[in-house]
Amino acid sequence: MHCIDDGAGRAGRAGRRITAAAWSRWAGSVLAAGLLLLVGCASGPVAPARVPPATLAAPAQAVRLPPPAPSRNWDEYKEQAARRMVAAHPALSYMGTPPEPLMGIPVIEVELNADGSVRATQVLREPREAKETIATAIRIVHRAAPYGDVSRLPKPWKFVEVFLFDHDGRFKPATLDR
């Protein structure tokens, strides 16, 4: 076997170790294969082995937000934007201490128009595994807009938000974790 020491002090496959994430993926694949083998013998439908959190798949209900307050600087603006994202998505967010480990940590740069509406978003960091959190974070940014007038703030009219997703698919802007 490749995972066992071959007696010469070398691990199989050029010394690579099996990480917990790789082991988890392998175990999930074996479980899924076993379920597929049993499907032919089952009399009814078989539930899938892994279902993504419903919060990531289903859009949140629209929440009417009050008009944003004017901000004196980018720090105030970024905090107000983070609070607005949470207020626009109460069922999708959490406010406590982020759990360890997190499901995904996408980093999104938000470019704004003068009125605070979203001009563009750019993904600065993708999570390794929970890729669906990227689209969710971008939807969160767009649904919470407009963020308030930025015409009196220095250009470029951009800010970066780090989204901390837990394993239930809920998010917390890292700006509120300071």
N, C-alpha and C positions, 0 to 999 in steps of 0.2 A: 504494500500500500504506500501511497505517496506521503501520507500524513505521519508515518512512523519513522523513527530513527533507523537508518539502515545498518547500524552497528559500527560504522566508520566515523561517527560523530557528526554526520551531516544529515540534516532533515531532508525529506523528499522535496522535489521541485525546487532545487537551488536555494534552499533555506527559507523559503517563504512561509510565513505563519498564517494560520487561519484566524481572521479577525472575528469578533462577535457578530458584526454585520454580515460577513460572508457566511458564517455558520447559520445565522438566522435565515438568510436567503436560501441556502441549501436545504435546510430543514423545511422551509415553506414549500420549496419545489417538490421535495419528497412527499410531503403531506398532500399537495395538490395532485401529484401523480397517483398516489394511493386512492384519493377520492375519485379520480377519473376511472380507475380500474373498477371501483365499486359501483359506478353509475349504471353499468349494464345490468347489475344484479338488483338494483334498487327498484322498488315498485312505484315510487313517487319522485318528484324533483329533489335534487340535492342542493343544499345551500352552498354558495361559493366559499372558498377557504378564507379569503380576505376581502372585506368590504371597506372601501374608503369611507372616512367619516362623512356623515350626511351634511355636516356644516360646510365642507369644501365643495360638495357637488351642488347643493341647493342654494339658489340666491337668497339672500336675506330680505326680509320685508322692508319696504321703504320707510324711513323715519324722517319726519320733517324736522329740519334743524333750524335754529334761530340764525339770523344773519351774523357773520363773524365780526368780532370786535376789532378795531384797528390795533396794529402792533407797532411798537416803537423800534424794534430790532429783529434780526433773524432768529435769535434764541426764543423770544416771545412768540414769533410767528410759527416756528417749528413746534413748540409745545401746544399752541392752540390747534394746529393742524392735527397733531397726534390725538388730542382730546376729541376733536371733531370726528376723526376716524372711528374712535371707540363709541362715541355717541350715536353715530350713524349705523353701527352694527352691534347693538347690545348683546344679541344672542351669539355672536361670533367672537366676542372678545372676553378677556379676563383681566383682572387688575392686580392679582396677588403676585407673589414671588414666582418667577418663571421656574418650571420644573426642570430637573436634570434627568436624562438628556432631553433636549428639545427635538421635535419632529423635523423642523426645517427652519432655516434662518435666511430668507431672501432679503437682499438689500436693493432698494428701489430708489432711483434718482427721479425726482418729480420736477419738471420744468413748467413754469406758470406763465400765463398771460397777465397783463397789468391788472385785470379785475380779479385775479386769484383763481380763475378757471385753469384746468389742466391743459397745457399745450402738448406735452409729451411725457412719456415715462421711459426709463431705461433701466434694465436689470444690470446692476453692478456686481452682484454675487448670486449665484444659483446654489441652492442646497444640493448636496450630493444625491440624496435619495428621494425626498418628498417634492418632486418637481411640480406637483399640482399646487403647491403653496405659492408659486410665482404668479400664476393667473389669478389666484384668490387675492393676493396682495395688490395686484394692479386694479382689480375690480373694487377693492376697498378704497383705494386712492381716488378713483373716479367717482364713486358714489358719495363720498364725503365732500366733494368740491361743490361750490367754490370756497376757498379758504380765506378769502378777504383780499382787499386791495393791497398790491405790492408796489404800486407805482412810486411810493415815497421811500422804498427800501433800495439799497444799492443793488445794481445788477452784478452778476447774472441772477435772474429770478428763478433760482433752483434751490431745492433742499433734498437731503438724503434721509430716508427712513429705513431702519432695520426692523423687520417684523419677526417676532419671536412666536412661533407656532408650537403649541403643545400637542400631545398625541390625540387629543379630542378634536383637533382641527381649529381650535380657538387661537386668536392672535393677541399680542400685546405689542404696541409700538415701543421700541427700546428707549425712545425719548422720554417716556413716562417712567422708566425704570431708574432714572438718575436721582 
